[in-house]
Amino acid sequence: MRLEAITWDRLAELLADRLLELKPADGSAWPRVGFDGAPAAGPGDLAERVAEALRVRGRPSLVVGAEGFLRPASLRLEYGRRDAESYYSGWFDTGALWREVFGPLDPGGNGRVLADLWDPATDRATRSPYLQLPPGAVLLLHGPLLLRHWFPFDLTVHVLLSPGALRRRTPEADHWTLPAFERYAAETDPAGTADVLVRADDPRHPAWNG
């Protein structure tokens, strides 16, 4: 696949322009976009840039991080703090994401969503208020391993790191998660299935398949 060099700011602008024209295939009033990538790849940073570009264009959006929907420590750490299998299949409360984020944005939904549910630092509910998204507002959900859950995204963006770059840019304390991303690449092929691929081995010089 041929990738073209681009700056992060220009990438955000081009994605925002694309989202202005995005019409959900299922008739939903709210386009839903997934920014997928390992934490070291910074998919959340790109989601925030796109949100700002949308704001300048007069389009409301909401950035939601999957880390705000972790399961309680008693569940996600049942097999220890460094179990790659648990990280792959049991750390994130996908049921809550369906219920509190995607469900309200279904066709005929009320647009009333929860931006986060669980605080991993306190291991308690965040008690964040519900937010009312007006029709046309764009959901920008970011996090790791997103494309294996069949979330109803209208556009998907995968921020890719090569195995070497992923190892270099992942803190050593988190190297235990690397087998989960190897498995994800093998089983889901996010680089091949995402609508937009961004390669970020050198964070100063991304490239994409726009």
N, C-alpha and C positions, 0 to 999 in steps of 0.2 A: 504494500500500500504506500502510495506517495504522500508524504507529509510536507507541508509548507511552513517555513519559519514565520513567526508572528510574535507580537508583543502581547502581554497579558491584557493591557488596556484595550488594544485593538480587538483581541479575541472577545472580550466582554461586550464591546460595542456590536460586533457582528452577531454574536449570539442574541443580544437584546433585540436587535433588528429582526432576527428570525422569529423570536418569540412573539413579537407584535403581530405577526401573521399566523401564528400557530392556532389551529382550530382542533380541539379535542375530537377524536374520531367517534367517541361514544356520546357526544352531545352535551358533555359537561360544560358548565359555564366558567370553569376554572382550569386553565392549562396546568399540567403537572409535569415538572421537569426533575430528573434525577441527575445529580452530580456524584458519580461513583469513583472511589479511589481509596487506596490505603491512606491512613492519616499522614504519612510522610509525603504523600503526593499533594496534599493541600486542596482537596476538592471544595472544602468550605470557603477557602479564600476566593476561589473562582466564583462560587455561588454569590458571595457578597459583592464582588465586582459587577456581576451581572445585575444584581438587585439595584445597585447604584445607577447603572446604565439605564435600567428600566425606569427608575425614579426620574431621571433627567428627561426621559421621553414621555413622562406623564402616566406611566402604567404602574399601578400598585403591585406589590409582590410581598411574599413572606418567605424568609429563609428559615428552614427547619433543619436542625442537625440530628442525625440518628442517635448520637451519643446522649441526647436528652430522653431517649426511650430505652435505656439499658434496663435489664431485669434487676431485681434486688440482688444484693451480694450473696445472700443465702442460696440463691438459685444459680446465678452465673458462675459462682466460685465453688460450686458443690464438689468439683473434682480437682480443686486447687487453683491457685492464682495464675498458673502458667500452663494451662491445658489448652492446646491449640484446637482440639476438637470442640471443646466447649465454646471457645471464642467463635469458631466457624458456625456453629449451629445453635448456640444457646445464650449468647450474651445479650442480644437485642430483642426487645419485646415487639416482635412484628405484629402480634395481635393488637397491641395498643396503637401502633401506627395505622393499621387498617381502621380501627375503631375511631380514633381521635383526629386523624389527619385525612385519610383517603375517603372514608365513609361520608363525611359531611360534604366532600367535593364531588361525590357521585352525581350523575344526572338527577335532578330533582332534590339534591341535598340542600342544606340550609347555609352552608359556607361557614359554619361556626366551628373553628378548629382549635386544637391545643398545640402550642409550639414546643412544649416539653412537658415531661411527666415525672421524671425521676432524676434526682441529683446524686451522682455517684460519690461525691465527696462526703455528703452527710448520710447517704443511703436512706434517704427519705423522699417522699413525694415533694415536688417543687411547689405545688399549690399555685401554679401560674394561672392567670385568668384565661378564659376562652377569648379568642379573637374572631371578629366577624370580618370575613373577606368579601368585598363587593364582587359582583359578577365581573369577570375579566381579569381579576387579580391572579397572579401567577404563583404557584407553589414551587419553591426551589428547595428540594430536599437533598441534603448531602450526607455522605457517610461511606463506610466500607461495605463491601459484599452486597450491595443493594440489588444487583441485577439477578440474583438467584431467588428472589422472593415473589416474582410475578406481580410486582406493584404496577398499577395502571398508569405508567408514565406515558406522556404524549411525546416526550423527547428525552433521550438519555445521552449523557456526556460521561465518558470514562477518561480519567486522568491517569495515564500509564507511566509507570516506572519500570525500567528493566530490572531483572532480579538483582544485578549488582548495585544499581542505584538505590533500589528499595532497601537493600541491606545497609548501604552506606548511610542513608538518610534516616533510617529508623533508629531511635535510641537503643543502645545495647540492652537496656533493661526490658525492651519490648521485642527483642529478637525471637522470643518464643512464639510470637504471632506469625512469623514468616511462613511456616508450613501451611497455615490456613490460607494465605494468599497464593501459595503455589497450587494448592488444591482448587481454589476458586478459579485460577487461570485455566487449569486443566479441565474442570467440569463445566464451567459457565462460559469461558472465552469472552470476557467482557470487552477486550480490545477488538474482537471480531463482530460482536453483536450490538455494541452501542451505536447510536446514530452519529455521534460526533466523538472522534478520538483525539485526545490531546496528549502529546508525549512531553514529559517534563523532567527528563533525566538531568538536564542542566536547568535549574529553576530560573536562570536569567534569560534563557533562550528557548521558550517552548516552541513546539511545532504542532500543526493540526491537519486534519484531512478535510477542511472546509470545502 
